[in-house]
Each structure stands twice: as structure tokens, then as C-alpha cells.
Amino acid sequence: MKPWWTGRVPLFWSVVFTLVLVWLVLTWALPYLAMWVTGGDRPLPVPGALQLVYLVLALVGAAVYVSISDESMREFLRPLVAFLRGPASEAQLFRLARLAVLLLVPVAAGAIVHARSVPAAGTPTSLRIQHPTIPGAYERLKNPFREPTDEAVKKWMDETKAAGSLETGRRAYIRAALMEGRLIFQINCRPCHGAAADGQGPMAWGFRLKPADFTDPGMIATVVEAYAFWRVTEGGPGLPPEGSPWDSARPIWKQDLTDEQTWKAILAAYDLAGVEPRKPEKPQSSLLTASAWAQSAPPPDTAESLERGKAIYVKRCLLCHGEKGDGQGPVAPYLDPRPRDFVTGSFKLRTTQSGEPPTDEDLFRVVTRGVPGTAMPGWTTLSEQERRLVIAYIKTPRDLRAKRTEKLLDAVRLQFPVPIPTAFERPHFFLGSAGKPVALWHWQSDLDAAGKNPVVKEWAEGFQKPVRTQADSGQDVTGRGVWRDGHWKVVMVRSLAPRERERDVTFEPGRLIPFAVQAWDGFNGDKGFMMSLSSWVFVTLDAPVPLTARLSSLLAVVLTGLGEWWLVRRVRPAGPLSGPAA
């Protein structure tokens, strides 16, 4: 007797197994294979449309193979015909299994039709152009600090009493503009774009549309500086229609920065990213190019090494950690947690025992990997030698300064557009914009602790204007917060329709409703515009199942059952499809 695995697999089951194998490859094998090939940390799924194309091709191929001859067609249909006819014997178990399958098929058909008929809401999708066309008013602008004119340099030298030749003054002029640009970038741009301009700032993970990675060769290196100036000046709300949806978190910086400050910040962004603008320029100053001095051996303990480490520290670290390394840099008040104080020698991430300083490898690991949850990025944009040089420099003695702490109250605020937009032109995600107002539900922990209604409804039309409290007649939101396990759990309650429809959102079942969240952590000193916030996300209330969906699913069950009954009646008499006994 031959083993079972040496026998021929029936044609019907061969086709079924082949189609299942194709589906498994498309759904599981290819995504994990792509993850392994690309070195990613998650599978890369095959798009649904592409899966459908390959499955249809597999079905067509199977149909051609089966229908190539009458004999193969009869062989393929033989198991189906035998199942529909039922067992010739009185096998009770087989009869019950057959009856269960015949009942499940119409039920499954009805469930599929019901799922397709019930209204479903999902996040709207849209296509957007990454680099819209620059307006003509900005197209011919040039950065006055990249190649300053002789007149600008002479004027600066006169104002600063700088000595030396014109070329020496030009280098000093660029250096001063670059240093100021770095400070502007770290204060205003770092929270989103990161200290290394790599798009990995502490706020980046909270945005649907992620901040640009300037170190990516496909980003600012592909555009002229005038384009960057336009985008920084006009911000997300200044995008043209082809740049929609307006989910960009970029503010309108022309309201806070002068043109000179904007150009300096752009100069610093290109410098931090280690790239040049797209348009070829004259050879740039060595101040704006990455250091070419890098060795594989550890840096020698010399004055020259310390000077090189200091230059890297000034460019990359000073704005946060301060000139003396005491964590009191110009950007420090804007960071939470505050930058590390190198003077005290108190380091958290180390392998040494308590009270002992970290090893060089401990410091190198932190500089390389960064500290997740803080503003400290992983400085992989620096070579290994440059990282070791800056570590050697920060270990030199420095003075100590005092620190300040402040404790404020916790709060959370929900934001809704009024009215709900029907297209992609939503208000700006942070407090709306002129002509596009937002309603705010502001929960405050101090009111909750006092036993009062902790939710105050507010109204805003852009962060440039003060937030206004709505009238008492419109205060129809209640809520309560519970502090447990180090977290607030806040619930806000209101009817679907507000008292004043023109001042608040109306919740309509089945409709996507944008909302954003703003939160203040008082323990960490959050107040005013210092907060955590999100861009627009969506919530929807389940819509009632329409009568048409119920009737269509019932009709699918009936029609599928009638089709089964017709097939069973059709094949009951012995026919040509039965063929000879297997």
C-alpha cells in the first residue's frame, strides 16, 4: 500500500490550495519579506488594489487550466456535484455536516451584503503636492546672509567695530548670522524639526502630517532658498489649493519673525542638515560645510582636539546646554525636561555605580542614540570621531548656575471647527484662523477640585487673537476629571446639539467630525502657549442601520438559498457530470 502523500491530489483541491497559497503570499509572505529586505521594523503590506489584481489573475489562470478540456472540467466539478447530491448511504454525521454548510453559505452571503450596505466612516484621504509652485513674488529672492554684499559687510563692520580686511569681515558677518540663525532655529523650529533638523523633534510624533526631515536629500536640498523662505513666511495656512489638505503644523512665521530672522533661520537649517540649496552658488565659506576632519582612532588629548570639540559643541550643543555646560542655554526655558547640567556631573544613563561619573562609552551611547521623550536627539549626523571630540570637551571643568522650577495647574482643551467643514479646508489646527473659528471645551483641574463645573466653553479665531469665554447661555458642557496612577482621566458631556449652534459643533451620526486636543501639565510648568497639542483627528458617531441594508442582506440570504435549492434539484438525477466511479 502506497503512503497517502504519494497519491494524486484531486484537481478541485489543487485549485483551492493554490488560490489559498497565493492569498497567503500576498497577505503575509511579501510584507514580511519586504520588511526583511528593507531593514524596516514592521511589515510593508501589499496595496489592496494590487492584491485584487493578482487574485483575479490567479482566478483567471485557474479557470483556464480547469476548462482546458471536458475531462478536466468534469474532474473539477465531481466533488461539488457529490456534495450537492448528498451521501448515498445513511451516514448521519456527513448529512449533518452537509446541512450545516448549506445553511452557512446563505448566512455568509447575507453577512457580506450587510457589511457592504451599512454606512461606514473613515478618515478622508486626499492627494497633495509636496512642493507646490512658488509664487512669483518670492521666486527671485535670495538669502542676503549666504553671499552678503560688500556694502552690508562694511556696514556691519562699522557697527560692530570689527577690524581686518573685507574678506575677514565677510566671514565674521556670516558667522554671526549663522549663530543667530541657530538660536532662532532651536527656539522656534526645533520642537518639530528636531535639534539636528531631521524631523524628529519632541512634538513630531503628535502630528498627522510629519515635520520635514531636512537631512533627506529629497527635501530642502531640492529647492532654492527662496522656496524655503516662502514656506516659512506663509506657513501651513499659506499653502495654495494644490497643497491641501491644510494639516501642516507650520505657523505663519511672518507674524513673529522679521525677514532677516527668517533668512538666518533658513541659513541655519541648511547648515544643520549638512545640505546646500538646489541652485548652484559660488563656493561657500568653510563655516557652512561639514567638517572633513574625521579619523577612526580616538581623538588625541591635545589643545587642538579640545578646540575641535568646542567648535562642534558651539554649533550643536550650546543653544540647549549653555556656554558653560550648565543646562542654561538660550533654548533651555523652552524644553521639558531641561537639558542636562554637565557641571554637576549628575548623569542618569550610565553603567557606573551611584556617585561615580559615567564612562566615555556611556556618554558616547547617549550622544549617539539620544534620549527618547526629551529634546536630546541621536547625533548620528556627526561622525564617530566628532562625537568623541565633543564628549572630551564637555568633560572639562565649568562653573555652576542655579536652576528654577515652577508648578502650575493641569488642564485639557478639546477643539472643534464651527461649522464642520465639508471639504479639506479646515481651520488651522491650533485655535483656528481668521474667518474659520473653532469652539473650545476647556477642562481645568482647579475648578474640578473646587466642586464647580470644570468645563468652560471658549471661542477662538486664530492664536493671534485672545481666546474668549462664551456667554453663560452657551455653557452647556459638563465634565469631571479623576487622577489615578499618575494620569488624568477626563470625561466631558454635552447633548448632540448645542444650545447655540452658531457657537459650537453639532454632532451628526455618520459624519466625520474633526477635533484637536491641547493639554497643560502644570507640574512641568506648562502655561499659556507652552502646552502639548495635536493636529486634526476625526471622531464619528455610528449612524443607524438603514432599512435598505437589512432588506438587501435578507434578499441575499433568500437568493443564495434558492440558488442552492436549484442546484441540488438539478444534480439529484444522475447526469453526464457524474462520470465513471473514481
C-alpha positions as CSV (number, residue, x, y, z in Angstrom):
1,M,0.0,0.0,0.0
2,K,1.4,3.4,-1.0
3,P,1.7,6.2,1.5
4,W,-1.1,8.8,1.3
5,W,1.2,11.6,0.4
6,T,2.3,9.8,-2.8
7,G,-1.2,9.8,-4.3
8,R,-2.6,12.4,-6.7
9,V,-4.3,15.4,-5.2
10,P,-7.8,15.9,-6.7
11,L,-8.0,18.8,-9.2
12,F,-10.6,20.6,-7.1
13,W,-8.5,20.7,-4.0
14,S,-5.4,21.6,-6.0
15,V,-7.1,24.7,-7.3
16,V,-8.4,25.6,-3.8
17,F,-4.9,25.1,-2.2
18,T,-3.2,27.1,-4.9
19,L,-5.6,30.1,-4.5
20,V,-5.2,30.0,-0.7
21,L,-1.4,29.9,-1.2
22,V,-1.5,33.0,-3.5
23,W,-3.6,34.8,-0.9
24,L,-1.2,33.9,1.9
25,V,1.8,35.0,-0.1
26,L,0.2,38.4,-0.9
27,T,-1.1,39.0,2.7
28,W,1.7,37.6,4.8
29,A,4.8,36.5,3.0
30,L,5.5,39.5,0.8
31,P,5.0,42.1,3.6
32,Y,7.5,40.3,5.9
33,L,9.9,39.7,3.0
34,A,9.8,43.4,2.2
35,M,10.4,44.2,5.9
36,W,13.5,42.0,5.9
37,V,14.9,43.3,2.6
38,T,14.4,47.0,3.6
39,G,15.5,46.5,7.2
40,G,12.3,48.1,8.5
41,D,10.7,47.4,11.8
42,R,7.3,46.5,10.5
43,P,5.7,44.6,7.6
44,L,5.1,46.5,4.3
45,P,1.6,45.4,3.2
46,V,0.8,45.0,-0.5
47,P,-1.8,47.6,-1.5
48,G,-5.4,46.3,-1.6
49,A,-5.9,47.1,-5.3
50,L,-2.7,45.3,-6.2
51,Q,-3.8,42.2,-4.2
52,L,-7.1,42.2,-6.0
53,V,-5.3,42.3,-9.4
54,Y,-3.1,39.3,-8.5
55,L,-6.0,37.4,-7.1
56,V,-8.1,38.0,-10.3
57,L,-5.1,36.8,-12.4
58,A,-4.9,33.7,-10.2
59,L,-8.6,33.0,-10.6
60,V,-8.4,33.5,-14.4
61,G,-5.4,31.2,-14.6
62,A,-7.2,28.5,-12.6
63,A,-10.4,28.8,-14.7
64,V,-8.3,28.4,-17.9
65,Y,-6.5,25.4,-16.5
66,V,-9.7,23.7,-15.4
67,S,-11.6,24.4,-18.6
68,I,-8.9,23.2,-20.9
69,S,-10.8,20.0,-21.6
70,D,-14.2,18.4,-20.8
71,E,-12.5,15.7,-18.8
72,S,-10.7,18.2,-16.5
73,M,-13.9,20.2,-16.1
74,R,-15.8,17.0,-15.0
75,E,-12.9,16.1,-12.7
76,F,-13.0,19.6,-11.1
77,L,-16.8,19.6,-10.6
78,R,-17.1,16.0,-9.4
79,P,-16.6,16.8,-5.6
80,L,-19.1,19.7,-5.9
81,V,-21.7,17.5,-7.5
82,A,-21.2,14.8,-5.0
83,F,-21.6,17.2,-2.1
84,L,-24.8,18.7,-3.6
85,R,-26.3,15.2,-4.2
86,G,-25.6,14.2,-0.7
87,P,-24.4,10.8,0.6
88,A,-25.7,7.7,-0.9
89,S,-25.5,5.9,2.4
90,E,-27.2,6.7,5.7
91,A,-24.1,8.4,7.2
92,Q,-25.8,10.7,9.8
93,L,-22.6,12.7,10.6
94,F,-22.0,13.5,6.9
95,R,-25.6,14.5,6.4
96,L,-25.4,16.9,9.4
97,A,-22.2,18.5,8.1
98,R,-23.6,18.9,4.6
99,L,-26.8,20.5,6.0
100,A,-24.7,22.9,8.2
101,V,-22.6,24.0,5.1
102,L,-25.7,24.5,3.0
103,L,-27.2,26.7,5.8
104,L,-24.0,28.7,6.4
105,V,-23.5,29.7,2.8
106,P,-26.7,31.9,2.6
107,V,-26.0,33.3,6.0
108,A,-22.4,34.2,5.0
109,A,-23.8,35.9,1.8
110,G,-26.2,37.9,3.8
111,A,-23.5,39.0,6.3
112,I,-21.2,40.1,3.4
113,V,-24.0,42.1,1.8
114,H,-25.0,43.6,5.2
115,A,-21.4,44.7,5.9
116,R,-21.2,46.3,2.4
117,S,-24.5,48.1,2.8
118,V,-24.0,49.5,6.3
119,P,-22.6,53.1,6.2
120,A,-19.0,53.3,7.3
121,A,-16.9,56.3,8.1
122,G,-13.2,56.5,7.7
123,T,-10.5,59.2,7.7
124,P,-10.8,61.1,4.5
125,T,-8.0,60.5,2.0
126,S,-6.6,63.0,-0.5
127,L,-3.6,63.6,-2.7
128,R,-1.4,66.6,-2.0
129,I,1.6,68.1,-3.8
130,Q,4.7,68.0,-1.6
131,H,6.3,71.1,-3.3
132,P,3.7,73.4,-4.8
133,T,4.8,76.0,-7.3
134,I,6.4,79.0,-5.6
135,P,4.6,82.3,-6.1
136,G,6.2,84.8,-8.4
137,A,6.6,87.4,-5.6
138,Y,9.1,85.0,-3.9
139,E,10.8,83.4,-6.8
140,R,13.6,85.9,-7.3
141,L,14.5,86.4,-3.6
142,K,18.0,85.5,-2.4
143,N,19.4,84.9,1.0
144,P,21.3,88.1,1.9
145,F,23.4,86.3,4.5
146,R,24.7,83.5,2.3
147,E,26.6,85.8,-0.1
148,P,26.5,89.2,1.6
149,T,27.2,92.3,-0.4
150,D,30.3,94.4,0.3
151,E,28.0,97.2,1.5
152,A,26.3,95.0,4.0
153,V,29.6,93.7,5.3
154,K,31.2,97.2,5.6
155,K,28.1,98.5,7.4
156,W,28.2,95.6,9.9
157,M,32.0,96.1,10.5
158,D,31.4,99.7,11.2
159,E,28.6,99.0,13.7
160,T,30.5,96.2,15.5
161,K,33.9,97.9,15.3
162,A,35.3,94.8,13.7
163,A,38.9,95.1,12.4
164,G,40.5,93.3,9.5
165,S,40.1,93.0,5.8
166,L,36.8,92.9,3.9
167,E,37.1,89.2,3.4
168,T,37.8,88.6,7.1
169,G,34.7,90.8,7.9
170,R,32.6,88.8,5.5
171,R,33.5,85.6,7.2
172,A,32.7,87.1,10.6
173,Y,29.5,88.5,9.3
174,I,28.4,85.1,8.0
175,R,29.5,83.5,11.3
176,A,27.4,86.0,13.3
177,A,24.3,85.5,11.1
178,L,24.7,81.7,11.4
179,M,25.0,81.8,15.2
180,E,21.9,83.9,15.4
181,G,20.1,81.7,12.9
182,R,20.9,78.6,15.0
183,L,19.4,80.3,18.1
184,I,16.2,81.2,16.1
185,F,16.0,77.7,14.7
186,Q,16.4,76.0,18.1
187,I,13.8,78.2,19.8
188,N,11.2,78.2,17.0
189,C,11.8,75.2,14.8
190,R,13.5,72.5,17.0
191,P,10.3,71.3,18.7
192,C,9.0,69.9,15.4
193,H,12.1,69.6,13.1
194,G,14.5,68.4,15.8
195,A,17.8,69.8,17.0
196,A,19.5,68.0,14.1
197,A,16.9,69.2,11.6
198,D,16.0,65.6,10.9
199,G,12.2,65.9,11.5
200,Q,12.5,64.1,14.9
201,G,11.6,66.9,17.3
202,P,9.8,66.1,20.5
203,M,6.5,67.2,19.1
204,A,6.9,65.4,15.7
205,W,5.2,62.2,16.7
206,G,1.9,64.0,17.6
207,F,1.3,65.3,14.1
208,R,-0.6,63.5,11.3
209,L,1.5,65.3,8.7
210,K,5.0,64.8,10.0
211,P,7.6,67.6,10.0
212,A,10.0,67.7,7.1
213,D,13.4,65.9,7.5
214,F,15.8,68.5,6.2
215,T,18.6,65.9,6.1
216,D,16.7,64.0,3.5
217,P,18.3,64.6,0.1
218,G,14.7,64.9,-1.4
219,M,13.7,67.8,0.8
220,I,15.3,71.3,1.1
221,A,18.3,70.2,-0.9
222,T,16.0,70.0,-3.9
223,V,14.6,73.6,-3.6
224,V,16.0,77.0,-3.8
225,E,16.3,79.1,-0.6
226,A,13.5,81.4,-1.9
227,Y,11.1,78.5,-1.8
228,A,12.1,77.7,1.8
229,F,11.6,81.4,2.7
230,W,8.1,81.3,1.2
231,R,7.1,78.2,3.1
232,V,8.5,79.6,6.4
233,T,7.0,83.0,5.9
234,E,3.4,81.9,4.9
235,G,3.3,78.7,6.9
236,G,0.7,75.9,6.6
237,P,-2.3,78.2,6.1
238,G,-0.4,79.9,3.2
239,L,-0.4,76.7,1.0
240,P,-2.2,77.0,-2.3
241,P,-5.2,74.8,-3.2
242,E,-3.0,72.1,-4.7
243,G,-1.2,71.8,-1.4
244,S,-4.3,70.7,0.5
245,P,-5.2,69.3,3.0
246,W,-4.1,72.1,5.3
247,D,-2.8,69.8,8.1
248,S,0.7,71.3,8.1
249,A,1.6,72.5,11.6
250,R,4.0,75.2,10.2
251,P,3.0,78.5,11.7
252,I,2.8,81.8,9.7
253,W,6.2,83.0,10.8
254,K,6.0,86.4,9.2
255,Q,3.8,87.3,12.1
256,D,6.6,86.6,14.6
257,L,9.9,86.8,12.7
258,T,11.3,89.6,10.6
259,D,12.6,88.8,7.1
260,E,16.2,88.9,8.3
261,Q,15.5,86.5,11.1
262,T,13.7,84.1,8.7
263,W,16.7,84.2,6.3
264,K,19.1,83.5,9.2
265,A,17.0,80.5,10.4
266,I,17.0,79.1,6.9
267,L,20.7,79.5,6.7
268,A,21.0,77.6,10.0
269,A,18.6,74.9,8.8
270,Y,20.7,74.1,5.7
271,D,23.8,74.2,7.8
272,L,22.4,71.8,10.5
273,A,21.1,69.4,7.8
274,G,24.5,69.4,6.1
275,V,23.0,70.2,2.6
276,E,23.1,73.1,0.2
277,P,20.3,74.9,-1.7
278,R,19.4,73.4,-5.1
279,K,20.6,76.4,-7.1
280,P,24.4,76.3,-7.7
281,E,26.1,79.1,-5.8
282,K,29.7,80.3,-5.5
283,P,31.9,78.2,-3.3
284,Q,30.6,78.6,0.2
285,S,32.5,79.6,3.3
286,S,34.0,76.7,5.2
287,L,31.8,77.8,8.1
288,L,28.8,76.3,6.2
289,T,30.3,73.0,5.3
290,A,30.6,69.8,7.3
291,S,34.0,69.1,8.9
292,A,36.2,66.9,6.7
293,W,38.5,66.1,9.6
294,A,37.4,62.7,10.9
295,Q,39.6,59.7,12.0
296,S,38.8,56.2,13.1
297,A,41.2,56.4,16.0
298,P,40.2,58.0,19.4
299,P,41.0,61.8,19.5
300,P,44.3,62.7,21.0
301,D,44.3,64.6,24.3
302,T,45.6,67.9,22.9
303,A,44.6,71.5,22.8
304,E,43.8,71.1,19.1
305,S,41.3,68.3,19.9
306,L,39.6,70.4,22.6
307,E,39.3,73.3,20.1
308,R,37.7,71.0,17.6
309,G,35.3,69.6,20.2
310,K,34.5,73.1,21.3
311,A,33.6,74.1,17.7
312,I,31.2,71.1,17.5
313,Y,29.7,71.9,20.9
314,V,29.1,75.6,19.9
315,K,27.4,74.5,16.7
316,R,25.3,71.6,18.0
317,C,25.0,71.8,21.8
318,L,25.5,75.3,23.2
319,L,22.0,76.6,22.5
320,C,20.5,73.9,24.8
321,H,23.3,73.1,27.3
322,G,24.7,76.6,27.6
323,E,28.1,78.1,27.1
324,K,29.3,76.7,30.4
325,G,27.5,73.3,30.0
326,D,25.2,74.1,32.9
327,G,22.0,73.4,31.0
328,Q,21.1,77.1,30.9
329,G,21.3,77.7,27.2
330,P,19.0,80.2,25.4
331,V,16.7,77.4,24.4
332,A,16.6,75.7,27.8
333,P,13.4,77.5,29.1
334,Y,11.5,76.1,26.2
335,L,12.5,72.5,26.9
336,D,10.9,69.9,29.2
337,P,12.7,68.1,30.7
338,R,15.5,70.7,30.9
339,P,18.9,70.0,29.3
340,R,21.5,68.1,31.2
341,D,23.8,70.1,33.5
342,F,27.3,68.9,32.8
343,V,28.8,70.9,35.7
344,T,27.3,68.9,38.5
345,G,28.3,65.6,36.8
346,S,25.0,64.0,37.6
347,F,24.1,61.7,34.7
348,K,21.1,59.4,34.5
349,L,22.0,57.0,31.7
350,R,25.3,55.3,32.9
351,T,26.7,51.9,33.7
352,T,28.8,53.1,36.7
353,Q,27.7,52.9,40.3
354,S,25.9,55.7,42.1
355,G,28.1,58.7,42.7
356,E,30.6,57.8,40.0
357,P,30.9,59.7,36.7
358,P,29.8,57.9,33.5
359,T,32.3,56.3,31.3
360,D,33.2,57.7,27.9
361,E,31.2,54.8,26.3
362,D,28.1,55.8,28.4
363,L,28.4,59.4,27.1
364,F,29.0,58.2,23.5
365,R,25.9,55.9,23.7
366,V,23.7,58.8,24.8
367,V,25.1,61.2,22.2
368,T,24.6,58.6,19.5
369,R,21.2,57.3,20.5
370,G,19.7,60.4,22.1
371,V,17.2,60.3,25.0
372,P,13.6,59.4,23.8
373,G,11.0,61.6,25.4
374,T,13.3,64.6,25.6
375,A,14.7,67.2,23.2
376,M,18.1,65.3,23.1
377,P,18.3,63.7,19.6
378,G,20.7,61.0,18.4
379,W,23.6,62.8,16.8
380,T,24.2,60.2,14.0
381,T,24.7,63.1,11.6
382,L,28.1,63.6,13.3
383,S,30.9,61.1,12.6
384,E,32.1,58.9,15.4
385,Q,35.2,61.0,15.7
386,E,33.2,64.2,16.0
387,R,31.0,62.7,18.7
388,R,34.1,61.6,20.7
389,L,35.7,65.1,20.3
390,V,32.6,66.8,21.8
391,I,32.5,64.3,24.6
392,A,36.1,65.1,25.5
393,Y,35.2,68.8,25.5
394,I,32.1,68.5,27.8
395,K,34.2,66.7,30.4
396,T,36.3,69.9,31.0
397,P,35.5,71.8,34.3
398,R,32.8,74.5,34.2
399,D,31.0,76.9,36.6
400,L,27.6,76.1,38.2
401,R,24.5,78.2,37.9
402,A,21.2,77.9,39.8
403,K,18.0,76.3,38.4
404,R,14.4,77.5,38.7
405,T,11.2,75.4,38.9
406,E,7.6,76.4,38.8
407,K,4.4,74.4,39.4
408,L,1.1,75.3,37.7
409,L,-2.3,73.7,37.2
410,D,-3.3,70.9,34.8
411,A,-5.8,71.4,32.1
412,V,-7.1,69.9,28.8
413,R,-9.0,71.5,25.9
414,L,-10.9,70.0,23.0
415,Q,-11.2,72.0,19.8
416,F,-13.9,71.6,17.1
417,P,-14.4,73.6,13.9
418,V,-17.6,75.6,13.6
419,P,-19.2,74.7,11.3
420,I,-18.0,71.3,10.4
421,P,-16.2,71.8,7.0
422,T,-17.5,69.9,4.0
423,A,-14.1,70.0,2.2
424,F,-10.5,69.8,3.1
425,E,-10.2,73.5,4.0
426,R,-10.3,73.1,7.8
427,P,-9.3,75.9,10.2
428,H,-5.8,75.9,11.4
429,F,-5.4,73.1,13.9
430,F,-4.2,75.5,16.6
431,L,-7.0,77.8,17.6
432,G,-8.4,78.2,14.1
433,S,-7.8,81.1,11.8
434,A,-9.5,84.4,10.7
435,G,-12.9,83.7,9.3
436,K,-12.6,80.0,10.3
437,P,-13.4,79.9,14.1
438,V,-13.2,77.0,16.5
439,A,-15.2,76.1,19.6
440,L,-13.1,75.1,22.7
441,W,-14.2,72.8,25.6
442,H,-11.7,73.8,28.4
443,W,-11.4,71.5,31.4
444,Q,-9.5,72.9,34.4
445,S,-8.3,70.9,37.3
446,D,-8.7,73.7,39.8
447,L,-12.4,74.2,39.0
448,D,-12.8,70.4,39.3
449,A,-11.1,70.3,42.7
450,A,-13.4,73.2,43.9
451,G,-16.5,71.2,43.1
452,K,-17.5,73.6,40.3
453,N,-18.3,72.8,36.7
454,P,-14.7,72.3,35.4
455,V,-15.5,72.8,31.7
456,V,-15.6,76.3,30.3
457,K,-16.6,76.8,26.6
458,E,-14.5,79.2,24.7
459,W,-14.2,80.7,21.2
460,A,-11.1,81.4,19.1
461,E,-10.3,82.7,15.6
462,G,-6.6,82.3,15.5
463,F,-3.8,82.2,18.0
464,Q,-3.0,85.9,17.3
465,K,-6.3,86.9,18.9
466,P,-7.2,86.3,22.6
467,V,-9.4,83.3,23.4
468,R,-12.8,84.4,24.5
469,T,-15.2,82.8,27.0
470,Q,-18.6,82.1,25.6
471,A,-21.7,83.6,27.2
472,D,-23.3,81.8,30.1
473,S,-26.3,80.9,27.9
474,G,-24.0,78.7,25.8
475,Q,-22.2,77.0,28.7
476,D,-23.8,73.5,28.2
477,V,-20.8,71.2,28.6
478,T,-20.2,69.4,31.9
479,G,-17.4,67.1,32.9
480,R,-15.2,65.6,35.6
481,G,-11.6,64.5,35.9
482,V,-10.2,61.7,38.0
483,W,-6.5,61.5,39.0
484,R,-5.3,57.9,39.1
485,D,-2.0,56.1,38.7
486,G,-0.3,59.4,37.7
487,H,-2.7,60.2,34.9
488,W,-5.9,62.3,34.5
489,K,-9.0,60.7,33.1
490,V,-11.3,63.4,31.9
491,V,-14.9,63.0,30.6
492,M,-16.8,65.8,29.0
493,V,-20.6,65.6,28.4
494,R,-22.9,67.5,26.1
495,S,-26.0,66.7,24.1
496,L,-25.6,66.1,20.3
497,A,-26.9,69.6,19.6
498,P,-25.6,72.7,21.4
499,R,-27.7,75.5,22.8
500,E,-26.1,77.9,20.4
501,R,-25.5,76.2,17.1
502,E,-23.5,79.1,15.6
503,R,-21.0,78.9,18.5
504,D,-20.4,75.1,18.9
505,V,-20.3,71.9,16.9
506,T,-23.3,69.8,16.2
507,F,-22.7,66.1,16.3
508,E,-24.3,64.3,13.4
509,P,-24.3,60.5,13.4
510,G,-22.4,59.0,10.5
511,R,-20.4,62.2,9.8
512,L,-16.7,62.7,10.3
513,I,-16.1,65.4,12.8
514,P,-12.5,66.9,13.1
515,F,-11.2,67.7,16.6
516,A,-7.9,68.6,18.2
517,V,-6.5,68.3,21.7
518,Q,-4.4,70.7,23.8
519,A,-3.1,69.8,27.3
520,W,-1.2,71.5,30.0
521,D,1.0,69.7,32.5
522,G,1.3,72.1,35.5
523,F,4.0,70.1,37.2
524,N,6.3,70.6,34.2
525,G,5.5,74.4,34.1
526,D,3.1,74.4,31.1
527,K,1.1,77.6,30.8
528,G,-0.2,79.8,28.0
529,F,1.2,78.6,24.7
530,M,3.5,76.1,26.4
531,M,1.4,73.0,26.0
532,S,1.1,69.7,24.3
533,L,-1.2,69.7,21.3
534,S,-2.3,67.6,18.4
535,S,-3.3,68.3,14.8
536,W,-6.8,67.5,13.5
537,V,-8.0,63.9,14.1
538,F,-11.5,62.6,13.5
539,V,-14.4,61.2,15.5
540,T,-17.7,59.8,14.2
541,L,-20.9,58.6,15.8
542,D,-22.3,55.3,14.5
543,A,-25.2,56.0,12.1
544,P,-28.4,53.9,12.4
545,V,-28.5,50.9,10.1
546,P,-30.8,51.9,7.2
547,L,-33.7,49.7,6.2
548,T,-32.2,49.1,2.8
549,A,-29.2,47.4,4.4
550,R,-31.5,45.0,6.3
551,L,-33.6,44.3,3.2
552,S,-30.6,43.7,1.0
553,S,-29.0,41.3,3.4
554,L,-32.3,39.4,3.7
555,L,-32.6,39.3,-0.1
556,A,-29.1,37.9,-0.4
557,V,-29.9,35.1,2.0
558,V,-33.1,34.2,0.1
559,L,-31.5,34.3,-3.3
560,T,-28.5,32.3,-2.2
561,G,-30.8,29.7,-0.6
562,L,-32.9,29.5,-3.7
563,G,-29.8,29.1,-5.8
564,E,-28.6,26.2,-3.6
565,W,-32.0,24.6,-3.8
566,W,-32.0,24.8,-7.6
567,L,-28.5,23.3,-7.8
568,V,-29.4,20.4,-5.5
569,R,-32.6,19.7,-7.6
570,R,-30.6,19.9,-10.8
571,V,-27.9,17.4,-9.9
572,R,-30.0,14.9,-8.0
573,P,-30.8,12.8,-11.1
574,A,-27.7,11.0,-12.5
575,G,-26.3,13.1,-15.2
576,P,-23.3,13.3,-17.5
577,L,-21.3,15.2,-14.9
578,S,-21.1,12.2,-12.6
579,G,-18.7,10.4,-14.9
580,P,-17.2,7.0,-14.0
581,A,-16.6,6.0,-10.5
582,A,-13.3,7.3,-9.1
